[in-house]
């Protein structure tokens, strides 16, 4: 029995019972694949269930508003996925008459769908012979075949793509892809792989050379950007001032609070003296309360966040600022850090102060 057949046999005996494995509907498979990008199954599964319950068909999804999609997506991160899904759903309604395509050549044209997702959907829904290459598959191939070429190098991508195609079971590509991905997720893990019970360990070069934890190799090309966010808490007649992010930066389409970003960590007094602060809040802005600094890590960015509550209301408003009733802020789609802060704030604050 060859390497791929061994993994399929292991998969039949050990696979998790996941809802998207019981359908060939490309829409349902698409939902699962996009939601699970950069996301663990146990974290993404509740989101998948909520989305499918709310939007049972691609037409239902296409008819949703961006605010509704982002609110349901809240807490999952990488919000561009949700926005791209909405664009794709609307495109399918318009150009494909509401029928979600299952062919790789059509899927690859859609917003937010790259080679991996198109290969996954087409193989699972239509059994097209396209090998998937996600983090799990890269890891399994690198270890079993002992490949030291970085998975994110140009040559590495070419090598792994060719190898994935060579080992693909072309009679049952969907089953093969599921087995490869599940094996990497469940047994050949990044840390603490279960080599002792691995059915292919005797043929695994990494196992035989004690190089399991050195593979796969990945070039470190990401530079972390430091950003400093100074958020302002402003209340007026039972309402809180919110900001809708529409500038193409992180969290586009979500609501946060009036923000002044600085290039370095400044004292609160220095922040009040900034031209932008004085423009919007006046020269006589008065601080009511300052909340401790928070660190928030994104994939390529590290945010240092401070919340400042002002006594006075703005003298000038940005077009993206809007007052929301204090009892309605939770209905908005918010970045996780804002949602947690406001949840704690309203939990412990005396609401009578705002009326």
N, C-alpha and C positions, 0 to 999 in steps of 0.2 A: 504494500500500500504506500503510495507516495505522500509527500508532505501535505499537499492540499486535501487529499482524501482523508488523511488522519484528522485534520482540523474539522472537516465536515462531520466526521463520526463523533468527534468530541462535542461539536456544536449540538448535534441531535440529542445527546445525553445531558448536556449542561446549560443549554440556552435559557435565558430569562424569558418569562412569559410577558411580552410587551405588546400593547394593543395594536401598534402599527405593523406588527408581524402577522396579523390576521386579515390583511387586506391587500388588494392589488390596486386600490384606488390611488392614482398619482397625487391627487389633492391631499389626501390624508398622509401619505408618505412624505410629501413636500412639507407639510406642517411639522412633522416629527423631525425631519432632517434640518430644517432651518432653526427650530427651537433648540435642538441639541448641539448646534455648532458652539464650540467653546463652553459647553455646559454639560455637567454630569447628568446621567439619566435620572438619578433620584431627585435632582433639582428640577430638571426640565419636564418630568412626567406630569406633575400637577398643572403646569402651564399648558401642556399639550391637551390634557383633558378639558381644561377650561375653554381653550380656544375652540376645540371641536364641538363642545356643547353649545357655545355661543354662536359659532359660525359653522354650521353643519355642511355647508356647500361653499364652493368658490364664489357663487353669487352673493351669499350672505356676507362673506368676507369683503368682497368688492364694494358692497353697499355701506360698509362701516366708515366712520370718520377716523381721521388720523388720531384725534384725541382719544377715541374709544379704544383703538388698537394699542396705543402707547400706555393707556391706563391699565389694560389687561396685561401688558408686557412688563409693567413696573416691577423692578427688583431682579429682572433677568439679565440686565446689562446689554451692552452692544445694541443700543436702540435702533441703529441704522437697519438692523435685520427686520424689525417690525415695520419700519417705513418702506423698505424695499419690498416686503411681502405685500403691502397694500398696493403699491404700484404694479406689481406683478399680477395681483388678483384683478385689478381694474383693466389691465392690458388683455388678460385672458378673456374677460367679459366682452371686451370690444372687438378683439381680433380673432379670437378662437371660439366665439359664440358660447362662452361659458364652459367649454370642454377643456379640462386640464390636459395638456399634451403629455405623452409618456415616452416619446422618442427623444433620444439624446440630442439629435441635431436641432430639434425645436426647443428643447429645454435650455440649451446652452445660450440661447438668444435672450432669455428672460433676465430681468433685473434681480441681482442678488444670487444668481445661480451660476456657479463656476463649474470646473471640470469634475470635482468630486461629487457635488450635489447632483449634477446631471447624470453622472455615471450611476450613482446610488438609485435615483428615482427610476431611471430607464431599466436598470437591471432588476429592481424589486417589483416594478409595476408591469414591465413588458418583457422581462427576461432577456434584454439585449446584452450582448457580450462586451461589457465595458467594466474594466477593473477599477475599483475604488482605491483611493490613496488618501487615508486620513492619518492622524497621529498614531492610532493603534496599528494600522497596517504598516506604516513606515517602521515602527518599532519591531514588529514581528519579523518583517523581512530583513531588517538590518541585523538583528540578533541571529536568526536562523542561518542566514547566508554569510554572516561575518563581514558586513559591508561597512568600511570606515569612512566612506565619502559622506560629507555633511548632507543631511536631507534637504537643507534649504539653499544649497549651492546649485548653480545652473547645471553642472555636470551630475550632481547628486540627483536632482529631480529627473533627469533623463535616464539615469541608471535604474532608479526605483520604478519609474513608469514602465520601462522595458521589462523589468523583472516581474512586476505585477501582472503585466499582460501575458508573460510566458507561463506563469503558474496558474493563470485563470482557468477554471473549468468552464469551457465554452458551451457545454450542454446544460449546465445549471449555474449560470453566472450569478444570479441573485442569491442562491443558497451559498455559493462560495464566498461572495462578498460579506454576507451576514456572518459567516463562520470566521472569516479573517478578523473582522471588526470585533466580534464578541470575544474571540480568543485573546486579542490584545487588551480588551477592557477588563476581562475577568481573570485571566491567568497570567499572561505575559505583561504584567503591569510595569509602569515606569519604576516604581519602588517596590521592593519585596516581591518580585515575581515568584510564582509557585513552581520553580524548576523541578522540585522533588516529585511532583505529580504530573509534569508536562508529558504528554504522549509523544512528542517529537524531540525530546531533549537529547537523545542519542545521536541525532543527526544535526543538532544545533551547534554551529561553530562557536557562538558566544559561550555556550554552556561548557563545551569541551576545552576552551581556552581561558575560562574564568574571566570573560570580558563582558558579562551580561550588563553590569552597571555602567560600562563605558559606551554602550551602544543604545540607541543611535547617536551619532555625532551631529551636533547642530551649531552652526556659526552664531555667535552673539553679535548681532548687528543692530539691536534695538537700543537707542539712547533714551533714557528716561528724562522727560521734561518736567522741570519744577515750576509749579504755578501757585500763586497766592491769591485766594479768593476772600474778599471782605463783603459779607452779606449784611444787609440792613433789614432789621425788623421794624416795620412801621404800621401802626394801627390808627384807624380813624372811624369813629362812629360804628363800632362793631364789625369793622372790615379790616382785612390784612392786605397789604400791598404785595402783589406777586408779579413775576416777570415771566413772559413766555419766550423761550429761547428759539430764535428763528435765524440765527446767523451762520449756520453751517458748522458751528463748533461742536464740542461734545454736548450730548443731551439735546440735540436739535428737536424742537417740537414739544419738549417737556417744560414744565413750569418750575422755576426756582424763585428766588427773592431778588430784589434790587441788588446789583452787584457792582463793586469796583474792584478790578483786578490790578495787582501791583507786581512789579518784577522781583521784589524781595519782600521779606517780612518787615513791615513797618509797625511802629507803635500806633495805638489808636489815635493819639493826638496828632501824629503826623498824617494819618489818613484823613482826618477832618480838615487838614490844611491843603489837601490836594485840590487843584483847580476843578477837577471833575466833581469832587465831593461838594465843594462850595457852589458849583453851578446848579446841582440838583437839590441840595439840602440847605443852601444858604450859608452865610458866614457865621450865623449864630446857632448852628446845629448843636443840640444838647443831648448828651449820652444819658440814657436811662440805665442801661445794664450792658456789660460785655461778657460774653460766654467764652469759655476756654477754647484753646486751639484744638482743631481736629485734623488728623491726617487721613487722607482717602486715596487709595492706590488704584489707578486704572492701568490698562495694559501698557501704555507708553507714557503715562503721566502720573506725577505724584502731586496731589493737591494738599495745600495747607489752608485750612478753612477757619474763619473766625466769623462769629455772629455778633452784630452790634445792634442793640435796640435803641432807637432814637425817641426822644420825647416829641419832637416836632414832625410835621408832615412836609413832604417835598415842596419846594418853591417852583420847581419845574419838573415835568414828567417826560419820561421816554415813551415813545409810541408803543413799546412792548409791555409797559407796566399797566396793571389792571387791579382794581380793588375787588376782593372776593370776600363774601360773608365768612366770618370765622368758622361757622359750622359747616362750610362747604369746601374748605381747602382739601380735605381728604378725597374729594371726588376727582381731583385733578391728577394727571400723570406727572409724577415727581421723580427726580433722581433719588436714589436710595438714601444718600446722606441728608437730603432735605426732608424726606419723609420721616426718617428716624428723629431728626432734630425737632421738627414740629410736633411729632407725636409725643415726645417727651415734654416739650414746652407746654403744650395744652393740657397734658396730663397733670402737671404740677402747678401750673399757673392759675391764679384766681381769675376766671373768665369775666368777673364783674368789672375788672379793670378796663375792659375794652368797650364798655357801653356807657 
